[in-house]
């Protein structure tokens, strides 16, 4: 299945890159007069729960507007911080919004470099496709291995977001700028979200690798990998 692939699209957040620091570490690094630092220990779990219920996970159009992304992030950070007893919650929430925009606060997920090298060794055209704010290009520049990617399609820069097929059409057109003979069936999509990455890719005849530790599903044009190292191994066969 994957031997036929001549190009790859890779999701960014939680697939290829992740935050370098926990929210607790960021707040601790900032310092300030907190009523009790102990109250912040569970802040990451609280923020994660708020994120899953937020509009960012349920209204994908928000990812086309950087201002709306920041506003939504600020709101659920502030809501999560309410439980900490901290003073000036809005200031702390805005601090977290700004920290998440900094390229130095992001890192490559384990196996990311191996995956990219595998794709490059097979002379594949590689694109990054992601629901992200305008800071994504700076994050790419921060990591040398990411600069080897041929192009990126960022939702807030192109005005459409996953799982819309429009952003996949844009990505495919970028691939075809490098090689006009490549069609959707020649492309593999690698991502951690079935709804945003895998399902739309399969609907337009792309191949797919679903990065998931919880699922072991296998479809005619899709396989599941528990990590990026496993995805790289599958692509190298």
Backbone bond lengths (Angstrom), bond angles and torsions (degrees), N, CA, C in turn:
res aa  C-N    CA-C-N  psi(-1)  N-CA   C-N-CA  omega(-1)  CA-C   N-CA-C  phi
1 X - - - 1.466 - - 1.532 112.11 -
2 X 1.332 116.58 -49.78 1.461 120.62 -175.24 1.514 113.18 -81.20
3 X 1.325 116.47 -17.46 1.472 119.30 -179.91 1.523 112.08 -62.52
4 X 1.337 115.75 -26.28 1.468 119.99 -178.08 1.521 112.04 -77.13
5 X 1.320 117.94 -14.10 1.467 121.17 -172.01 1.527 111.81 -74.33
6 X 1.329 114.32 137.25 1.459 121.06 179.73 1.519 112.02 -121.95
7 X 1.321 115.74 -1.91 1.461 120.97 178.03 1.519 109.13 -150.56
8 X 1.320 116.05 155.66 1.463 120.88 179.98 1.518 110.12 -136.21
9 X 1.328 115.44 140.35 1.459 122.53 171.00 1.526 107.19 -112.99
10 X 1.330 116.47 133.69 1.458 120.58 -177.16 1.520 109.35 -126.31
11 X 1.320 115.87 132.04 1.458 121.41 172.70 1.526 108.46 -68.82
12 X 1.339 116.75 155.17 1.464 120.61 -178.92 1.525 111.86 -92.17
13 X 1.346 117.02 -79.33 1.452 121.63 -172.06 1.511 114.11 -63.98
14 X 1.335 116.10 127.65 1.462 125.61 178.73 1.526 112.84 71.72
15 X 1.329 117.62 -2.09 1.459 120.46 171.93 1.526 109.32 -109.03
16 X 1.327 116.51 -55.63 1.462 121.01 -176.70 1.526 113.00 -108.41
17 X 1.333 117.45 -31.70 1.461 120.56 179.42 1.527 110.65 -131.29
18 X 1.327 115.26 154.94 1.462 121.80 179.28 1.520 108.98 -146.87
19 X 1.320 116.61 166.96 1.458 120.21 180.00 1.529 110.27 -68.38
20 X 1.329 115.22 141.09 1.459 121.12 -179.71 1.530 111.56 -77.29
21 X 1.335 115.62 -31.29 1.458 120.25 -177.23 1.528 110.45 -121.73
22 X 1.320 116.15 149.85 1.461 120.00 172.60 1.525 108.10 -73.92
23 X 1.335 116.49 163.19 1.462 119.90 176.61 1.534 110.33 -64.12
24 X 1.311 115.76 -34.81 1.468 120.08 176.93 1.530 110.06 -60.34
25 X 1.335 116.23 -44.82 1.468 120.58 179.99 1.525 111.33 -64.67
26 X 1.330 116.95 -38.61 1.463 120.25 178.94 1.525 111.15 -65.25
27 X 1.319 116.28 -43.29 1.464 119.98 179.61 1.524 111.24 -67.49
28 X 1.312 116.14 -38.24 1.470 120.70 178.25 1.526 109.80 -66.06
29 X 1.322 116.29 -40.21 1.470 121.06 179.58 1.528 111.22 -64.18
30 X 1.332 115.69 -36.55 1.461 119.44 -179.87 1.516 111.59 -65.97
31 X 1.343 115.48 -36.48 1.460 118.76 -177.72 1.516 110.65 76.74
32 X 1.309 116.78 -164.28 1.461 120.86 -178.91 1.511 110.79 116.51
33 X 1.282 115.90 176.56 1.458 121.59 -177.37 1.523 111.14 -92.78
34 X 1.322 116.59 84.88 1.446 120.95 175.92 1.530 108.85 -89.90
35 X 1.308 116.03 144.02 1.460 118.88 -179.07 1.531 111.00 -63.78
36 X 1.324 116.11 -33.23 1.465 120.09 179.57 1.524 108.21 -165.49
37 X 1.334 116.52 109.92 1.462 120.38 -178.11 1.520 111.91 -59.59
38 X 1.324 116.23 -27.74 1.463 121.45 178.54 1.526 111.11 -57.23
39 X 1.321 117.36 -30.74 1.465 121.35 -178.89 1.525 112.96 -66.77
40 X 1.344 116.52 -14.33 1.469 120.47 -176.61 1.527 112.97 -94.60
41 X 1.329 117.42 -5.63 1.465 120.33 -173.43 1.532 111.76 -57.97
42 X 1.313 118.09 -36.89 1.472 121.52 -177.33 1.526 112.95 -96.12
43 X 1.331 117.01 13.44 1.466 119.75 -174.38 1.529 112.22 -62.37
44 X 1.350 118.21 -32.66 1.470 120.10 -179.64 1.526 111.62 -66.12
45 X 1.316 116.69 -42.89 1.471 120.28 178.07 1.529 110.72 -64.25
46 X 1.322 115.90 -39.42 1.463 120.17 -179.45 1.524 110.20 -65.74
47 X 1.342 116.47 -45.27 1.467 120.68 -179.77 1.526 110.35 -63.74
48 X 1.328 117.31 -40.17 1.465 120.18 179.22 1.519 111.16 -62.09
49 X 1.322 117.34 -42.17 1.470 120.44 178.16 1.526 110.57 -64.51
50 X 1.324 116.94 -42.11 1.461 120.89 178.75 1.530 110.80 -63.67
51 X 1.328 115.60 -37.99 1.465 119.82 -179.80 1.522 111.06 -62.95
52 X 1.316 117.33 -44.26 1.468 120.80 -178.26 1.520 112.18 -60.86
53 X 1.334 116.28 -29.59 1.469 120.56 -179.20 1.523 112.53 -96.52
54 X 1.330 116.70 -1.34 1.467 120.18 -174.73 1.524 111.67 -81.98
55 X 1.326 114.90 168.57 1.470 120.91 178.11 1.523 111.43 -64.69
56 X 1.333 117.85 -24.16 1.459 120.52 179.47 1.521 111.95 -63.55
57 X 1.327 117.04 -25.80 1.463 121.41 178.04 1.524 112.58 -99.34
58 X 1.312 116.71 -6.32 1.462 119.87 -174.31 1.522 114.49 -127.51
59 X 1.321 117.03 -12.69 1.465 121.56 177.43 1.524 107.49 -134.04
60 X 1.331 115.19 87.95 1.457 120.30 -170.55 1.526 113.45 -67.73
61 X 1.336 117.44 -15.99 1.463 120.20 179.11 1.529 111.69 -64.92
62 X 1.328 116.94 -23.81 1.466 120.34 177.77 1.524 110.66 -56.98
63 X 1.336 116.34 -32.54 1.468 120.03 -176.70 1.529 113.46 -70.38
64 X 1.314 117.31 -1.44 1.473 119.67 177.24 1.522 112.22 -92.61
65 X 1.316 117.52 -4.12 1.466 122.03 -174.33 1.524 108.96 -133.02
66 X 1.323 117.31 112.56 1.456 120.97 -175.03 1.528 112.37 -62.09
67 X 1.316 117.15 -36.67 1.462 120.36 179.43 1.525 110.76 -64.77
68 X 1.329 117.01 -42.39 1.465 120.87 178.92 1.532 111.01 -66.72
69 X 1.320 117.06 -36.33 1.469 120.47 176.68 1.523 109.86 -59.88
70 X 1.344 115.89 -48.57 1.468 120.69 -179.27 1.523 111.70 -61.95
71 X 1.319 116.21 -41.14 1.468 119.97 -179.15 1.520 111.20 -64.63
72 X 1.330 116.44 -42.18 1.463 120.02 -179.28 1.531 110.69 -68.67
73 X 1.322 116.69 -41.43 1.458 120.34 176.50 1.529 110.76 -59.81
74 X 1.328 115.23 -47.10 1.463 120.12 179.78 1.527 111.01 -57.83
75 X 1.328 117.10 -44.04 1.463 120.74 -175.81 1.522 112.32 -64.58
76 X 1.355 117.74 -44.15 1.460 116.14 -177.01 1.531 111.86 -81.65
77 X 1.349 118.32 -23.50 1.465 119.35 170.00 1.531 109.51 -64.12
78 X 1.337 116.13 -45.81 1.469 120.72 -179.37 1.523 110.91 -61.83
79 X 1.327 116.30 -41.26 1.466 119.92 179.64 1.525 110.42 -64.18
80 X 1.333 116.48 -40.24 1.468 120.10 179.12 1.524 111.30 -66.89
81 X 1.313 117.20 -35.91 1.467 121.97 -176.97 1.522 112.87 -73.17
82 X 1.330 116.47 -15.48 1.467 119.30 179.71 1.529 112.30 -57.07
83 X 1.323 115.99 -33.74 1.468 120.40 -175.97 1.528 113.10 -76.60
84 X 1.332 117.65 -8.04 1.467 120.26 -174.65 1.522 113.50 -88.47
85 X 1.328 117.11 -17.23 1.459 120.13 -175.98 1.513 113.14 77.16
86 X 1.335 116.72 13.56 1.461 120.50 -178.97 1.517 110.99 -72.81
87 X 1.319 114.72 151.71 1.455 120.52 174.29 1.528 109.06 -87.82
88 X 1.309 115.87 154.36 1.471 122.35 176.79 1.537 111.49 52.88
89 X 1.322 114.66 59.08 1.465 121.37 -178.19 1.529 112.17 -59.08
90 X 1.311 117.97 -38.79 1.464 120.54 -178.99 1.519 111.91 -61.71
91 X 1.337 116.69 -37.60 1.459 120.41 178.23 1.525 111.02 -66.01
92 X 1.331 115.90 -42.04 1.465 120.09 178.47 1.526 111.46 -66.24
93 X 1.322 116.72 -39.50 1.466 120.75 179.05 1.526 110.43 -63.86
94 X 1.320 116.55 -42.85 1.465 120.25 178.70 1.527 111.02 -65.38
95 X 1.328 116.14 -36.27 1.469 121.07 176.45 1.528 110.42 -59.37
96 X 1.332 117.25 -44.32 1.463 120.86 179.37 1.524 111.38 -65.83
97 X 1.329 117.16 -39.43 1.470 120.79 177.02 1.523 109.86 -57.38
98 X 1.327 116.83 -46.98 1.465 121.70 -177.82 1.525 111.63 -68.41
99 X 1.334 116.78 -37.42 1.463 119.87 179.24 1.523 111.14 -64.61
100 X 1.316 117.29 -36.01 1.458 121.15 179.77 1.526 112.52 -70.67
101 X 1.307 116.83 -13.58 1.462 120.99 177.48 1.534 112.03 -88.06
102 X 1.340 116.81 -15.90 1.463 120.63 -175.42 1.521 111.27 -78.38
103 X 1.319 115.62 127.12 1.464 120.82 -177.41 1.517 112.38 -60.36
104 X 1.344 116.88 -34.47 1.469 119.79 -176.85 1.523 113.13 -70.74
105 X 1.326 117.42 -9.65 1.469 120.38 179.37 1.522 113.26 -93.71
106 X 1.342 116.20 11.57 1.461 121.09 178.92 1.520 110.06 -123.29
107 X 1.318 116.00 149.97 1.461 120.81 -179.72 1.522 110.25 -138.84
108 X 1.317 114.54 160.95 1.463 121.05 176.24 1.530 108.80 -73.60
109 X 1.320 116.65 135.52 1.464 120.89 176.15 1.531 109.19 -70.40
110 X 1.326 116.58 145.96 1.464 120.85 178.46 1.526 110.77 -50.04
111 X 1.313 114.84 131.25 1.459 120.41 -179.15 1.514 113.50 91.94
112 X 1.332 117.16 -9.02 1.461 120.57 -178.41 1.518 112.95 -63.91
113 X 1.330 116.10 -44.92 1.466 120.07 179.55 1.521 110.77 -64.24
114 X 1.341 116.20 -40.88 1.470 121.36 178.82 1.528 110.95 -62.43
115 X 1.328 116.59 -42.13 1.463 120.73 179.32 1.522 110.82 -62.67
116 X 1.331 116.30 -47.26 1.464 120.06 -178.51 1.529 110.98 -63.97
117 X 1.329 116.99 -40.55 1.468 119.78 179.18 1.523 110.78 -64.56
118 X 1.337 116.70 -37.86 1.464 120.80 177.57 1.527 110.65 -61.02
119 X 1.328 115.67 -45.55 1.468 120.36 179.81 1.521 111.36 -65.33
120 X 1.324 116.41 -41.60 1.464 120.69 180.00 1.526 111.22 -66.93
121 X 1.325 116.69 -39.62 1.465 120.42 178.87 1.522 111.73 -63.31
122 X 1.343 115.70 -27.22 1.457 119.82 177.23 1.526 111.51 -91.01
123 X 1.330 115.18 9.38 1.469 122.98 176.53 1.533 112.39 57.85
124 X 1.321 114.87 35.86 1.464 119.79 176.48 1.529 110.22 -81.64
125 X 1.297 115.42 149.93 1.459 121.52 169.21 1.523 106.62 -82.17
126 X 1.324 116.89 129.68 1.466 121.21 -173.83 1.524 110.05 -117.70
127 X 1.319 115.49 129.46 1.458 120.69 175.30 1.516 110.61 -126.95
128 X 1.325 116.04 146.56 1.462 121.09 173.40 1.517 107.46 -102.94
129 X 1.327 116.82 131.94 1.464 121.87 -179.17 1.515 107.57 -129.72
130 X 1.339 117.11 121.36 1.454 117.83 -170.81 1.519 113.42 -153.18
131 X 1.332 114.62 147.70 1.463 121.59 167.44 1.523 106.55 -83.38
132 X 1.329 116.25 104.80 1.459 120.22 -171.38 1.526 109.49 -156.10
133 X 1.334 115.12 160.03 1.456 121.14 174.97 1.516 111.89 -78.66
134 X 1.317 115.79 -177.99 1.471 120.70 -174.43 1.528 113.28 -70.72
135 X 1.330 117.62 -4.31 1.471 120.73 -179.61 1.525 112.71 -78.95
136 X 1.330 118.83 -10.40 1.470 120.94 -175.35 1.532 113.41 -56.28
137 X 1.334 120.67 -45.19 1.469 119.26 179.54 1.528 113.50 -57.24
138 X 1.338 117.27 -36.00 1.469 120.55 178.84 1.524 111.28 -68.89
139 X 1.319 116.66 -35.89 1.464 120.40 177.15 1.523 109.90 -64.78
140 X 1.322 116.80 -40.81 1.465 121.67 178.52 1.523 110.12 -61.35
141 X 1.332 117.11 -43.58 1.469 121.53 -179.39 1.527 111.82 -63.86
142 X 1.327 116.55 -28.53 1.466 121.89 -176.12 1.527 112.16 -69.12
143 X 1.330 116.97 -24.49 1.459 121.18 -175.49 1.529 109.61 -117.60
144 X 1.305 116.28 116.33 1.468 121.09 -173.78 1.520 112.28 -56.07
145 X 1.342 116.24 -41.41 1.465 118.57 -177.05 1.529 111.15 -64.52
146 X 1.345 117.79 -32.32 1.464 120.20 179.82 1.523 112.14 -70.76
147 X 1.328 117.05 -24.41 1.472 119.64 179.14 1.532 111.50 -70.40
148 X 1.329 116.63 -10.94 1.466 120.00 176.91 1.528 111.69 -78.75
149 X 1.333 116.00 -13.63 1.465 120.30 176.20 1.530 108.43 -66.17
150 X 1.321 117.06 138.05 1.459 120.65 -173.41 1.521 113.56 -72.02
151 X 1.335 117.52 -32.24 1.461 119.98 -179.57 1.518 109.42 -162.91
152 X 1.329 116.30 163.10 1.467 120.48 173.13 1.520 109.15 -132.10
153 X 1.317 115.23 146.32 1.466 122.47 175.56 1.520 106.42 -120.50
154 X 1.324 115.71 108.08 1.460 122.35 -175.51 1.530 108.93 -108.23
155 X 1.327 116.77 127.94 1.469 121.65 -172.74 1.523 113.43 -54.36
156 X 1.336 117.22 -43.52 1.464 119.65 -176.11 1.527 112.24 -72.58
157 X 1.324 117.03 -13.60 1.463 121.00 179.13 1.522 112.62 -97.39
158 X 1.343 117.41 -23.59 1.468 119.79 -178.50 1.527 112.65 -107.04
159 X 1.347 117.47 -8.14 1.465 120.16 174.68 1.512 116.04 80.69
160 X 1.337 117.21 15.95 1.462 121.16 173.61 1.525 107.67 -149.71
161 X 1.319 115.87 160.87 1.466 118.88 -172.45 1.520 111.37 -138.51
162 X 1.326 114.95 159.63 1.464 119.76 172.26 1.529 108.49 -67.89
163 X 1.313 119.07 145.10 1.466 128.74 10.41 1.533 115.22 -91.94
164 X 1.317 118.44 15.32 1.462 120.66 178.76 1.530 110.33 -57.63
165 X 1.319 116.28 137.37 1.467 119.51 178.55 1.519 111.96 -69.43
166 X 1.323 116.36 -16.05 1.472 119.83 -179.85 1.522 111.54 -60.86
167 X 1.342 116.89 -42.26 1.462 119.01 -178.82 1.525 111.20 -71.07
168 X 1.342 117.03 -29.78 1.461 120.21 175.32 1.526 110.67 -70.65
169 X 1.320 117.17 -35.87 1.464 120.48 176.11 1.531 110.63 -63.55
170 X 1.333 115.96 -39.81 1.468 120.11 177.50 1.528 109.92 -62.60
171 X 1.334 116.33 -45.38 1.460 120.67 179.88 1.528 111.19 -61.80
172 X 1.333 115.99 -42.02 1.462 119.36 179.38 1.527 111.25 -64.90
173 X 1.314 116.78 -37.51 1.473 119.59 178.39 1.528 110.58 -66.59
174 X 1.348 116.54 -33.80 1.474 120.00 176.59 1.528 110.60 -66.90
175 X 1.330 116.06 -38.95 1.465 119.89 176.50 1.518 110.09 -61.49
176 X 1.328 115.32 -44.43 1.461 120.20 -176.38 1.532 112.68 -70.85
177 X 1.314 117.02 -15.91 1.467 119.63 171.47 1.527 110.51 -67.25
178 X 1.331 115.79 -27.58 1.468 120.86 177.98 1.524 111.29 -87.40
179 X 1.338 116.03 -33.39 1.468 120.00 -178.68 1.524 108.66 -154.05
180 X 1.324 116.76 107.87 1.468 122.02 -176.01 1.523 113.09 -67.76
181 X 1.325 117.11 -15.21 1.471 119.39 -176.44 1.530 112.66 -86.62
182 X 1.325 117.03 -0.95 1.463 120.47 -179.06 1.530 110.45 -91.05
183 X 1.339 115.26 132.28 1.462 121.82 177.27 1.524 109.06 -121.14
184 X 1.321 117.00 176.03 1.466 120.61 -173.74 1.529 112.49 -57.05
185 X 1.324 117.40 -36.55 1.467 119.96 -178.13 1.531 112.70 -68.63
186 X 1.326 116.38 -10.14 1.467 121.37 178.87 1.530 112.27 -95.74
187 X 1.326 116.58 4.08 1.470 121.83 -173.23 1.521 110.52 -114.29
188 X 1.333 116.13 140.43 1.466 121.09 173.15 1.522 108.64 -112.54
189 X 1.332 115.84 132.25 1.464 122.63 176.10 1.522 108.40 -99.63
190 X 1.333 116.72 130.53 1.461 122.04 -179.97 1.521 108.19 -119.58
191 X 1.331 117.11 119.19 1.459 119.56 -177.79 1.508 112.46 -162.67
192 X 1.332 115.57 167.73 1.461 120.62 -176.77 1.522 113.36 -99.51
193 X 1.332 117.95 -9.86 1.463 121.16 -178.39 1.527 110.29 -107.51
194 X 1.342 116.12 120.51 1.469 118.25 178.07 1.520 110.34 -65.50
195 X 1.335 116.96 -42.15 1.462 121.42 -176.55 1.527 111.84 -67.68
196 X 1.326 116.82 -45.18 1.470 120.30 -172.95 1.524 113.61 -88.70
197 X 1.327 117.19 -30.79 1.467 120.57 -173.85 1.523 113.41 -107.06
198 X 1.320 115.75 -54.46 1.463 120.72 -167.86 1.527 112.81 -79.48
199 X 1.322 116.59 -51.10 1.473 120.26 -176.44 1.528 112.73 -58.93
200 X 1.340 119.87 -49.14 1.469 118.63 179.06 1.527 112.72 -64.97
201 X 1.335 116.97 -35.02 1.468 119.53 178.74 1.531 110.83 -64.31
202 X 1.319 116.79 -46.07 1.465 120.30 179.31 1.524 111.69 -63.60
203 X 1.343 116.66 -32.23 1.461 120.21 -177.45 1.528 112.61 -67.43
204 X 1.335 116.73 -20.05 1.473 119.64 177.94 1.536 110.84 -112.68
205 X 1.347 114.77 25.33 1.466 122.85 171.84 1.522 115.08 72.57
206 X 1.319 117.66 17.81 1.461 119.28 171.60 1.524 109.14 -76.77
207 X 1.330 116.59 160.63 1.451 121.79 167.59 1.529 107.26 -83.91
208 X 1.324 117.73 167.20 1.465 119.19 -178.63 1.519 111.86 -152.24
209 X 1.338 114.59 145.58 1.466 122.25 169.48 1.516 106.81 -122.06
210 X 1.316 115.44 115.87 1.467 121.85 -179.11 1.522 108.23 -92.59
211 X 1.337 116.50 115.70 1.459 121.28 178.10 1.523 108.17 -83.79
212 X 1.316 115.78 106.92 1.464 120.58 -176.20 1.520 110.35 -155.65
213 X 1.329 115.70 130.18 1.463 120.42 176.60 1.522 111.37 -86.33
214 X 1.339 116.58 -17.23 1.463 120.74 -175.02 1.517 113.15 -92.19
215 X 1.330 116.69 -24.19 1.464 119.67 -174.16 1.526 110.79 -115.41
216 X 1.318 115.77 151.35 1.467 121.73 177.40 1.515 110.13 -130.23
217 X 1.336 114.88 26.97 1.463 119.94 -177.16 1.529 111.13 -63.74
218 X 1.313 114.92 149.85 1.469 120.95 174.91 1.521 108.13 -141.82
219 X 1.322 115.59 125.49 1.452 122.76 177.70 1.517 108.38 -118.21
220 X 1.338 118.33 169.46 1.464 120.10 -178.17 1.530 114.18 -51.35
221 X 1.327 117.50 -39.51 1.469 120.02 -178.61 1.522 113.08 -114.98
222 X 1.340 116.94 19.45 1.463 120.47 -178.27 1.513 110.93 -141.96
223 X 1.312 115.75 139.02 1.448 120.01 169.40 1.527 108.43 -128.08
224 X 1.310 116.19 160.73 1.453 121.85 -179.41 1.518 109.46 -110.22
225 X 1.333 116.00 136.42 1.461 122.01 176.56 1.522 108.26 -124.62
226 X 1.318 116.70 139.49 1.463 119.94 -178.32 1.525 112.49 -79.38
227 X 1.330 116.95 -16.77 1.463 121.42 -178.75 1.522 109.20 -157.02
228 X 1.324 116.15 171.52 1.462 120.22 -178.51 1.525 111.80 -70.01
229 X 1.341 117.08 -31.21 1.474 119.91 176.95 1.531 109.87 -61.36
230 X 1.328 116.02 -39.91 1.475 120.05 179.83 1.526 110.26 -68.90
231 X 1.314 116.09 -36.38 1.470 119.89 177.13 1.525 110.19 -64.92
232 X 1.334 116.18 -42.44 1.470 120.47 178.73 1.527 111.10 -62.43
233 X 1.329 115.98 -39.99 1.466 120.46 178.36 1.521 111.20 -63.43
234 X 1.321 116.74 -41.98 1.467 120.27 179.21 1.524 111.60 -64.20
235 X 1.317 116.13 -36.99 1.464 120.58 -178.76 1.530 112.29 -74.36
236 X 1.318 116.16 -23.49 1.472 119.16 -177.27 1.521 113.00 -87.38
237 X 1.344 117.59 -6.53 1.471 120.31 -179.46 1.511 111.60 -76.70
